[in-house]
Amino acid sequence: MNDALQDELAALLGTAHVLTGDAATPYLTDWRKLVQGRARLVARPGSTEEVAAVMRACAARGVPVVPQGGNTGQVAGGVPGPEGDAVLLSLARMNRVRAIDAQNDTITVEAGCILQALQQAAREAGRLFPLSLGAEGSCMIGGNLASNAGGTQVLRYGNARELCLGLEVVLADGEVWHGLRGLRKDNGGYDLRDLFIGSEGTLGIITAATLKLFPLPAARCTAFAALAGIQDAGRFLARCRAGLHAVLTGFELISGDCLRLVTRTYPQQRAPLATLDAPWYVLLETSDSEDEAQALARLEAVLATALEAGEIGDVALAQSSAQARAMWQLRESITLALAEDGKCIKHDVSLPVSAIPSFVEGCDAALRRAFPGVRNFTFGHLGDGNLHYNVARPEGLDDAALHAMQPGLSRLVHDAVHALGGSISAEQGIGRIRTEDLLRYKPAVELRLMRAIKQAIDPRGLLNPGVLLQPPPL
Ligand SMILES: Cc1cc2nc3c(=O)[nH]c(=O)nc-3n(C[C@H](O)[C@H](O)[C@H](O)COP(=O)(O)OP(=O)(O)OC[C@H]3O[C@@H](n4cnc5c(N)ncnc54)[C@H](O)[C@@H]3O)c2cc1C
């Protein structure tokens, strides 16, 4: 069915880039298949000017717009709701590297640039772009910035926010903010860039970004250690921080159940240690400007003291980059293996590192009492205090029963996080699925200020309605 907006967008972008019906369907379901949305059409602009023209055409008719990058988000923020009135705006065609300034250590890329392609472009220029996460082969930098993605290198380099110096953003009415500055110091008032980062498409469409680059590390070392208890993980992290300082780039906690699930689901992936029955494992990485032998010696010395102190039971040090990649593949396969196992109830929480052992022990026990038979699959970026606290259904329970169990179970988990001073969204955002949790746990003053910002920048509420902020309760 043709309509005036569809005709106008087809004239602007070409008919091949305005999709409806079956061609639009793949854009409308989120990665976890939690939300099956509907849209009026999917628009695929190829330049900032085209994004601005789409926004003007939508604003003129009061049509909402949902921006989408790689659609790998875990909270269904990049897909529309069931209303069917929105335009889904895919940034996928805007995938060019605009400039690399090696002296300034910056790269400017369009929002649809796939993270892995961006890392590769930096590498070819002899530099490192350190943002790294399991979805890097399909997520896009615009989506990474809109959700302030974290990943496995935050300990050393920070979240997407810390890696971004400037943005180009198209506003709801089609006006373009040209903020692509490659400056490390710029104190000219409110930081607009930081408002758009993490706004999950509710304040503007990010069309390009200027990002920080770093020297390529001369040596990377990777180790996989088994731990007898969660209490040991915090002590081991403190030892690694003290002994390795800034060269500690990643410190990932993996429960034994997660590791066993991955090796069961993907039998070609082998665990690096002989025993597969430890309750916890840690995958850690250092990246160093020293040569490989010195870097290895430094890590070995720290691991030896941890073994002696009984914090780790067994440890394997990668002897080649292939072995290191295999260790990381185990870690990065957890989300995929969980998806193969069926739907589960996911939580992405952050806590003070010191509170993590008591959270895990207390919450696991409380869940088992309240929901007998549930199975925990906990892993996360321990160095950042970030746990992916996943709870799988008891054997034999169907999807409907799991769905019914979810609100009470998540409430128990989030209450425990809140009581310990944590956050119910560490790195994945709020999206469509955590809006009620945000209302419950965010202080009223923060919600009021967030709504005031939304009202100031998108007064008609056209950008990604239903995501992040719900209207205040009546
Ligand atoms: C296997 C796997 C592992 C993952 N590991 C991690 C991890 O370690 N750390 C982590 O933080 N996340 C992780 N994620 C979640 C996800 O990959 C990230 O949130 C990623 O940053 C999303 O990027 P995307 O391009 O797919 O965005 P999308 O899913 O398309 O969108 C995410 C949000 O950003 C908005 N958006 C997208 N593009 C734009 C734009 N150009 N302008 C304005 N708004 C926009 C959308 O509307 C939506 O609200 C993982 C996901 C998977 C599947």
The ligand as an ORCA input file, in Angstrom:
! r2SCAN-3c Opt
* xyz 0 1
  C      26.919    -11.876     21.313
  C      26.695    -10.503     21.882
  C      27.604     -9.981     22.791
  C      27.433     -8.691     23.306
  N      28.357     -8.211     24.181
  C      28.219     -6.951     24.655
  C      29.205     -6.410     25.548
  O      30.165     -7.068     25.927
  N      29.031     -5.136     25.954
  C      27.959     -4.361     25.565
  O      27.867     -3.197     25.965
  N      27.018     -4.869     24.754
  C      27.115     -6.125     24.287
  N      26.161     -6.631     23.458
  C      24.990     -5.808     23.122
  C      25.113     -5.018     21.800
  O      25.987     -5.618     20.909
  C      25.575     -3.598     22.038
  O      24.595     -2.926     22.798
  C      25.857     -2.786     20.777
  O      26.484     -1.595     21.200
  C      24.611     -2.429     19.977
  O      25.003     -1.943     18.697
  P      24.032     -2.104     17.447
  O      24.654     -1.399     16.295
  O      23.649     -3.496     17.234
  O      22.774     -1.233     17.959
  P      21.225     -1.564     17.840
  O      20.889     -2.812     18.565
  O      20.787     -1.449     16.438
  O      20.631     -0.314     18.660
  C      20.897     -0.137     20.033
  C      20.220      1.176     20.502
  O      20.859      2.291     19.887
  C      19.940      3.030     19.060
  N      20.692      3.393     17.856
  C      21.320      2.559     16.994
  N      21.991      3.274     16.070
  C      21.765      4.587     16.359
  C      22.184      5.811     15.775
  N      22.991      5.844     14.717
  N      21.763      6.979     16.330
  C      20.953      6.978     17.410
  N      20.528      5.852     18.013
  C      20.926      4.670     17.493
  C      18.776      2.091     18.803
  O      17.580      2.811     18.578
  C      18.750      1.290     20.091
  O      18.064      1.997     21.091
  C      26.305     -7.923     22.928
  C      25.379     -8.446     22.026
  C      25.565     -9.732     21.497
  C      24.564    -10.241     20.516
*
